[in-house]
Amino acid sequence: MPKPDLIIFDCDGVLVDSEVLSCRCLSEVLAGYGLTLGLDQALDLFLGRSTAAVLEYYEGQLIPEKFSAELTARVREAFLAALCPIEGVSSVLAGLRIPHCVASSSDFDRVSLSLSLTGLAPYFDGQLFTSQMVERGKPAIEDSMSGVTAGKAAGMTVWGFVGGTHYRSRDGKAILSDAGADRVFERMADFWRVDR
């Protein structure tokens, strides 16, 4: 396997096991506005996508202006109570001798909080990029179809990761392979393992 010049990690679902927590929060906030969105449906529609994508999807429906602030507060509460790093990711990060960073469609405050709560922030030394900072962007180590597609469109080698709890009831390997991932793996212990 060729040595990469740079490794770009997504945050949610790759570094931290946050996707089920945040999608559950999204379902709860929308329910407060009379909109039904089950957890599986939230994962199917919004995994790897920003709050702007949610607003675009529900355009024309009564989503109050406080939606973003309310969702942010609910997610923060859930993260403070239950957010964990992906199993084995600390070992991978501690052993990296290649430049690396985080790129996420989540906002800067949420990614910073996630990395801080899980003890992963020191591994990135300020190398954190979010959708707020660029016109277009999505990372190269991914757990979502939209991220894989964007990474491939940018000419990147994309590894898909399916070890987060959001893939327990879904065929993540097929989803990410079909989206064009060059490799899909489910344990951080297999990060450098060559597929045969």
C-alpha angles and dihedrals in degrees: 000000000000116000110249121231092220135008116213114196125199110221110213111067094001106057098013129030094234108125098091091044094051096042090050089052090049091052091049095048092048090048087059087062093048095259117131116215118159122212094252091048091049090052092048094048105034110023107133093004132114132245087259088064090055091051091047091050092052095041111147093026124103104270108155122226090249090065097099094045092046092049092047091052093047092048092048090053091050093047093049089052103041118001115134134178117251108270111266097008094114090059092050092049094045090055098047116117093171124089109266140173143172122253119181142168087221118093122269096252093052094048091045090050092047094051092044095049092050097044093244099114095091091060091065102043094205095317093133125134127180138183088262090067101052139046092230129004150139131167134259103231101059148176098189136072092230091052094049091049092049093047092051091047087055090054095251129144102244126205116194120215120203102172098105121105090249089074097053092098099029135069096245094169091060093042094053096037090052089050089057106263111166091215134006123201135169106202127057086217085071094052095117097025113123112232114233 
